[in-house]
Amino acid sequence: MDEKIKKLRDLIEGSENIVFFGGAGVSTESGVPDFRSKDGLYNQHDVQFEKYRPEYLLSHSCLVDHPEVFFEFYRQKMDARGVKPNAAHYFLAELEKRGKLKAVVTQNIDGLHQKAGSKNVYEIHGTTTRNYCAKCGKKYPADYIFESKERIPRCDCGGIVRCDVTLYEEQLPADAVTKAISAISSADMLIIGGTSLSVYPAASYVGYFRGRHLVIINKEHLVYKLDPQNDLEINEPIGKVFSEIQNLV
């Protein structure tokens, strides 16, 4: 483990255009549950939601056909306003300040990278920190849905105020996707962290990487072709890994 940490530090120090591609495992260390693990959202058997498929509760169909159910689930499970960033978020923000990290591409919707200080973040699944009226497009802050007294939050125009999150059955945000692919394509080092690379199409974006060093940091082993000399895989929590790198500096 110590040798891998040292190698990762050396790879970072020798790179000038790093991009980070992250998933749920980056935020679980802050207490944000993932979706598919044994303790994830999809395996929390709440009586009031048990008749619905987990994916349906965060789908466009649910928002349209059963908005009361959608917003009840959303308010109970997706509120990350009080969650604090962890060592991984802060380490990436520091790399950006140093000019080494050029972009964070995240599948997470909690806004923790920005809370830690990262500026160049591409949220390819959207975010809970923004809301807008589905009818007129008026923008609303994160608090609006979570603190609304109405079961279905409404805009002044009467339209439903929804989260700026990409729901099942919806297209990913084109601008974020375009910028994410561009950043990955031009990077000299790509760090993949806290993701099983099982959610598509987002996971396919790492295929655009053509740089020198590919690093995977994930608790579980990923079946991915790596060059033993230039690449690296570490199967440990990402916050722990980045903390140990900082201890070497």
C-alpha positions as CSV (number, residue, x, y, z in Angstrom):
1,M,0.0,0.0,0.0
2,D,2.8,2.4,0.9
3,E,4.5,1.9,-2.4
4,K,1.3,2.5,-4.3
5,I,0.7,5.7,-2.4
6,K,4.2,6.9,-3.2
7,K,3.7,6.0,-6.9
8,L,0.4,7.9,-7.0
9,R,2.1,10.9,-5.5
10,D,4.9,10.8,-8.1
11,L,2.4,10.4,-10.9
12,I,0.5,13.4,-9.7
13,E,3.6,15.5,-9.3
14,G,4.8,14.6,-12.8
15,S,1.4,15.5,-14.4
16,E,0.1,18.9,-15.3
17,N,-3.3,18.2,-16.8
18,I,-5.2,15.9,-14.4
19,V,-8.9,15.1,-14.6
20,F,-10.8,13.4,-11.9
21,F,-13.8,11.2,-12.8
22,G,-15.8,10.3,-9.6
23,G,-18.8,8.5,-8.4
24,A,-20.8,7.7,-5.3
25,G,-17.8,6.3,-3.4
26,V,-16.4,9.8,-3.1
27,S,-19.4,11.0,-1.1
28,T,-20.1,7.9,1.0
29,E,-17.3,8.9,3.3
30,S,-19.2,12.1,4.0
31,G,-22.3,10.0,5.0
32,V,-24.1,10.3,1.7
33,P,-25.5,6.8,0.9
34,D,-24.9,5.4,-2.6
35,F,-27.6,3.7,-4.6
36,R,-26.8,0.0,-5.1
37,S,-24.7,-1.2,-2.2
38,K,-26.3,-3.3,0.6
39,D,-26.8,-0.1,2.6
40,G,-27.7,2.1,-0.4
41,L,-30.9,3.9,-1.1
42,Y,-32.2,1.1,-3.3
43,N,-32.0,-1.3,-0.4
44,Q,-33.6,0.9,2.3
45,H,-37.0,-0.8,2.5
46,D,-39.3,2.0,3.6
47,V,-42.9,0.8,3.8
48,Q,-44.3,3.9,2.2
49,F,-42.2,3.4,-1.0
50,E,-42.0,-0.4,-1.1
51,K,-44.6,-0.8,-3.9
52,Y,-42.4,1.2,-6.3
53,R,-39.2,0.1,-8.0
54,P,-36.3,2.1,-6.7
55,E,-35.4,3.5,-10.1
56,Y,-39.0,4.6,-10.6
57,L,-38.8,6.9,-7.5
58,L,-36.2,9.0,-9.2
59,S,-37.6,8.8,-12.7
60,H,-39.3,11.4,-15.0
61,S,-42.4,9.2,-15.0
62,C,-42.7,9.4,-11.3
63,L,-42.3,13.1,-11.3
64,V,-45.0,13.5,-13.8
65,D,-47.4,10.7,-12.8
66,H,-46.9,10.6,-9.0
67,P,-45.4,14.0,-8.0
68,E,-46.4,13.6,-4.4
69,V,-44.5,10.3,-4.2
70,F,-41.5,11.8,-6.0
71,F,-41.2,14.8,-3.8
72,E,-41.7,12.8,-0.6
73,F,-38.9,10.4,-1.6
74,Y,-36.7,13.3,-2.8
75,R,-37.1,15.3,0.4
76,Q,-36.4,12.3,2.6
77,K,-33.4,10.8,0.7
78,M,-31.7,13.5,-1.4
79,D,-31.1,16.4,1.0
80,A,-27.4,16.9,1.3
81,R,-27.5,20.5,2.4
82,G,-26.0,19.7,5.8
83,V,-23.4,17.3,4.6
84,K,-19.7,18.3,4.7
85,P,-17.0,17.5,2.2
86,N,-14.4,14.9,3.2
87,A,-10.6,14.5,2.6
88,A,-11.1,13.5,-1.0
89,H,-13.1,16.6,-1.9
90,Y,-10.6,18.9,-0.2
91,F,-7.6,17.2,-1.8
92,L,-9.0,17.6,-5.3
93,A,-9.8,21.3,-4.6
94,E,-6.2,21.8,-3.5
95,L,-4.9,20.1,-6.6
96,E,-7.0,22.5,-8.7
97,K,-5.5,25.5,-6.8
98,R,-2.1,24.2,-7.6
99,G,-3.0,24.2,-11.3
100,K,-2.6,20.5,-11.7
101,L,-6.2,19.4,-11.7
102,K,-8.1,20.9,-14.6
103,A,-11.5,19.4,-14.0
104,V,-13.7,17.2,-11.8
105,V,-16.2,15.1,-13.7
106,T,-18.7,13.8,-11.2
107,Q,-21.7,11.5,-11.3
108,N,-22.7,12.8,-7.8
109,I,-25.5,15.4,-7.3
110,D,-24.7,16.6,-3.8
111,G,-22.5,19.7,-4.7
112,L,-19.7,18.6,-2.2
113,H,-16.9,19.3,-4.6
114,Q,-18.0,22.9,-4.8
115,K,-18.4,23.1,-1.1
116,A,-14.7,22.0,-0.7
117,G,-13.6,24.8,-3.1
118,S,-13.4,23.1,-6.5
119,K,-14.4,25.5,-9.3
120,N,-14.2,23.5,-12.5
121,V,-16.8,20.8,-11.9
122,Y,-18.9,19.1,-14.5
123,E,-22.0,17.5,-13.0
124,I,-23.1,15.0,-15.6
125,H,-26.1,13.9,-13.6
126,G,-27.1,17.4,-12.5
127,T,-27.3,18.6,-8.9
128,T,-29.7,19.0,-6.0
129,T,-28.3,22.5,-5.4
130,R,-30.3,24.0,-8.2
131,N,-34.0,23.9,-9.0
132,Y,-36.1,25.4,-11.8
133,C,-39.8,25.7,-12.9
134,A,-40.6,23.0,-15.4
135,K,-43.1,25.4,-17.1
136,C,-41.4,28.8,-17.3
137,G,-37.8,28.0,-16.4
138,K,-37.5,30.3,-13.4
139,K,-34.6,29.3,-11.1
140,Y,-35.0,28.5,-7.4
141,P,-32.4,27.7,-4.7
142,A,-31.9,24.3,-3.1
143,D,-33.9,25.2,0.0
144,Y,-37.1,25.8,-2.0
145,I,-38.1,22.2,-2.5
146,F,-36.9,20.9,0.8
147,E,-38.6,23.7,2.8
148,S,-41.7,24.1,0.8
149,K,-44.9,23.7,2.8
150,E,-46.6,22.3,-0.3
151,R,-46.4,18.6,-1.1
152,I,-45.7,19.6,-4.7
153,P,-43.6,22.8,-4.9
154,R,-45.0,25.3,-7.3
155,C,-43.7,28.3,-9.1
156,D,-45.5,31.7,-9.2
157,C,-46.7,30.7,-12.7
158,G,-48.2,27.5,-11.4
159,G,-45.7,25.1,-12.8
160,I,-43.9,22.5,-10.8
161,V,-40.5,23.4,-9.4
162,R,-38.2,20.5,-9.9
163,C,-34.6,19.7,-9.1
164,D,-31.9,20.2,-11.7
165,V,-31.1,16.5,-11.5
166,T,-31.0,14.1,-14.4
167,L,-33.7,11.6,-13.6
168,Y,-34.1,8.2,-15.1
169,E,-35.6,8.5,-18.7
170,E,-34.0,11.9,-19.1
171,Q,-31.0,13.0,-21.3
172,L,-27.8,14.0,-19.6
173,P,-27.0,17.7,-19.7
174,A,-25.4,18.3,-23.1
175,D,-23.1,21.1,-22.0
176,A,-21.7,19.3,-19.0
177,V,-21.2,16.1,-21.1
178,T,-19.4,18.0,-23.9
179,K,-17.0,19.7,-21.5
180,A,-16.4,16.5,-19.5
181,I,-15.5,14.6,-22.7
182,S,-13.2,17.4,-23.9
183,A,-11.4,17.6,-20.5
184,I,-10.9,13.8,-20.4
185,S,-9.7,13.7,-24.0
186,S,-7.0,16.3,-23.4
187,A,-5.8,15.1,-19.9
188,D,-2.4,13.7,-19.4
189,M,-3.6,11.8,-16.3
190,L,-7.1,10.5,-15.4
191,I,-8.0,9.5,-11.9
192,I,-11.1,7.4,-11.6
193,G,-12.4,7.3,-8.0
194,G,-15.3,5.9,-6.0
195,T,-17.2,4.4,-9.0
196,S,-17.8,0.9,-10.3
197,L,-18.1,2.3,-13.8
198,S,-21.5,0.6,-14.1
199,V,-23.7,3.6,-14.8
200,Y,-24.0,4.4,-18.5
201,P,-23.6,6.4,-20.6
202,A,-21.5,8.3,-18.0
203,A,-19.0,5.5,-17.5
204,S,-18.3,5.3,-21.2
205,Y,-16.7,8.8,-21.1
206,V,-13.5,7.5,-19.6
207,G,-12.9,5.7,-22.9
208,Y,-12.0,9.1,-24.4
209,F,-8.8,9.2,-22.3
210,R,-5.6,9.0,-24.4
211,G,-3.1,10.4,-21.8
212,R,-0.1,8.9,-20.1
213,H,-1.4,7.7,-16.7
214,L,-4.7,6.1,-15.7
215,V,-5.3,5.6,-12.0
216,I,-8.2,3.8,-10.4
217,I,-9.0,4.3,-6.7
218,N,-12.0,2.2,-5.6
219,K,-12.7,-0.2,-2.7
220,E,-13.6,-3.0,-5.1
221,H,-11.4,-4.2,-7.9
222,L,-12.4,-3.0,-11.4
223,V,-11.9,-5.1,-14.5
224,Y,-10.1,-2.5,-16.6
225,K,-7.0,-2.7,-18.8
226,L,-4.1,-1.0,-17.2
227,D,-0.5,-0.7,-18.1
228,P,1.6,-2.0,-15.2
229,Q,4.4,0.6,-15.8
230,N,2.3,3.7,-16.3
231,D,-1.0,3.0,-14.6
232,L,-2.2,2.2,-11.1
233,E,-5.1,0.7,-9.1
234,I,-5.6,1.1,-5.4
235,N,-8.5,-0.7,-3.7
236,E,-9.0,1.5,-0.7
237,P,-11.4,4.2,0.3
238,I,-10.5,7.3,-1.7
239,G,-10.5,9.7,1.3
240,K,-8.0,7.5,3.0
241,V,-5.8,7.3,-0.1
242,F,-5.7,11.1,-0.6
243,S,-5.1,11.7,3.2
244,E,-2.1,9.4,3.0
245,I,-0.7,11.3,0.0
246,Q,-1.0,14.6,1.9
247,N,0.9,13.0,4.8
248,L,3.9,12.3,2.4
249,V,4.1,16.0,1.3
